[in-house]
């Protein structure tokens, strides 16, 4: 037990503890603690305890001290311990401290009866010290503070001294290189360093190590970090045999003789744990030798240069590994029994292992296990990815690894079971066992690949770049896909971290995207707004194209530039609806429309029913009544009372309000409607009112107005409501206050009313509520002008928010401005006449022809029709634009520019002046196509560059030349773009190759292959000059292949 632990355990609620603490106080003159941090902790604890004792045990204390002496004892807590700690020796973990405790720690209530003599002697000793303090307390108290501060300042400067400067002599060149390679920069970094471990490094012998240790010790003395009395000064003539008796330590003396360890000083560099390799030495004998050795050091008031009670061999653990479970050690070939012993000792994580001294660890797991662990510690110090690789190496040697790989590469449980001749359940058990072992480690490795800052997503590309082993990459990806803490979004090729395991990321994305798309959008026109919407709703990791692909894979329909819900429209007859659809027909469901068309053709011989569902549906709806959302019904199936309809109309005319939502009206008459009619929702009420009083009111989709000239928009009502609250208002509150208002109404109000904005997800605000005093507005205005001057008339919300958020935190909080988006809306309202605004841009008026992201890019970095991709990315970084914005910029650049190198893009209008001299390449390509019906663009460019001795020829230029000037060939490539590489293929036109899938099919047919496994297809394409880790996605859904059970069949 250490001095700190003893002081913490002392309970000062009774008098016996007073004696106990008095003893430890008097003993300080013989105590050396482990470093200044521990010394400060002891001083603080002692002061706290002595003050508590003085307050709670004054009566007992008075038996031995007068009041003045007690006050000096308390004062001593400020002066005395700090000064003597530096010149003392350590007692931690030694047998001597146990002896002290047995002698002086008294049982409760027996202070006078037990050991009263020893207590009195202790008190006398303390009184002697108090006498000295009485004489010198004033001067020492005054001088101590200055001395301590100077000492700390000097020591701090010395600790920050660079190793390269401190060990500048040429004799220490090898040591400087070692420190540089292992991350040691200053003397402070060497505080816990075990110099004896250098013996395992190349070029370090015992003599060299001793010189390094002597130099380091001298540096500490010169810098005031230790005093000379701290250095090891054993008598030169002290022999090993003087203290290790022949009878008790005969085997150890034999070892000393064999190792030529005669003088006691020779034991300083001796590895006592190496005795485990000597026959006849068990752990008990080894610790007996260590105890004997350290007791000799204690006798001379010295600490061992290699103190196994202090040295922490695992203190250099990499931060990414510290939270890992202790069970991780099994992947470093540590025995299970040793791991169980650590767990039993309370070590549940690797961080707790890092706190153990060498001796503690050896006592817990045994000396041999300790040495084995010490030899395998390197992966723990180099980052969690190394542990992940060690784990995968371990897994790769396990039985069942082959079955796991089959599953990872797409084989079904049944296929694997059949191949290995085991049951399906056994294959499931094997996979489950592997995933259980892999998940925590690989999840932690994945977190290391996370985007910087607060990003909650990880790109698949980064996962696949961690290990240089394709099998490991696939296992890594497969394990993460199965992990409940993370969700894989296939369309974006990224993993999204969950806050809670039960979170359904896909469902949330679907909900947010569906709200934006509604019945349908124009993808091209809405691309930028969709990107902003994704960012506003916490989906910044998705690009607009990712979002469209996501919806298209989940029930939405993409046709050309449009994305719509999969609903159709048709023309129906009211009588047929009454006969076959008495509860109404859903005019947006294709099945019901197709059924209705068949009835129309069958019963009325209507062969001229339009193919267009929309045209067909419009004709039908004109003769039906709206009954529910998307549902129309025959009036013959509606049960309503005219008198109730009249009461509703009278109520509407009696109100001062001009415009009413159907939801409001329904809520007002809900009880009567449900009791006496079959009108069960606002849609049905809308339909019946429109049927009964078609000319009485002005009907809109969700509301009616009595006077068309006094219409009050829903957006104005929402604005007034939010103004009355004075704070951002949640969507549910708006719905509660305005009965019948829907999500679509709220979103439309925000889009049409310049004073309304979506403040957060499902939270809305009115910018009229924003108020800043003139000084703040002036500062904001001047900050925008500063950025305009700095960036040529440009600023944006992110730059402005970062510049102001700390200075005006109070004002921002008062105005509920929590992010850059909020600030943009506030600023665009305050300075609408001064600057040009379009989220997220804030520009000088008339600076840009159009305030569009790519227009801004062209203005800054386009020179003579040439744009550098690296300059674009640098500008995006400079302007703090998010990743999706960068994606849009690059996409637009690719659409309106031609790529002429890995970094450069050329405007199509300027392309001839930059590329005309390269047209001869087309002739070379045509000649090559006569020899082979296809050319791999990347491979072909290398060949032509070598033939023409022209390094400027590259696959990007070749593809652009073919696209611009045309050629008797067609370019086919995977749908998924990869800006880093050109994966296109030039094929002869007469081959009529439609797409990349068709090209792959043709290659297979020429090779006589009609069926091929997924992994084999990857290798096949590599052999044909198309290296890849994963197959293009379109192959799996192509009409040219049937993919099942991990195989592609033509």
PyMOL commands that set and color helices and strands:
alter all, ss='L'
color gray80, all
select helices_A, chain A and resi 3-9+16-30+36-56+58-62+67-85+95-104+116-159+163-166+170-181+187-190+195-200+206-222+228-230+240-242+250-258+264-269+272-277+283-299+319-321+326-332+336-344+350-354+358-365+367-375+378-381+384-396+401-408+413-420+424-448+460-464+470-482+505-517+527-536+544-552+574-580+590-604+613-621+635-637+642-654+662-668+670-676+682-692+708-710+714-725+731-737+743-752+767-769+774-790+797-804+809-814+820-830+853-861+869-878+883-896+908-918+920-931+937-948+955-965+989-991+996-1006+1014-1023+1034-1037
alter helices_A, ss='H'
color red, helices_A
select strands_A, chain A and resi 457-459+486-489+494-497+520-522+556-559+562-565+585-586+625-628+631-633+659-661+698-699+703-705+729-730+756-760+763-766+794-796+835-838+841-844+866-868+897-899+904-907+934-936+969-972+985-988+1011-1013+1042-1044+1047-1049
alter strands_A, ss='S'
color yellow, strands_A
deselect
rebuild
show_as cartoon
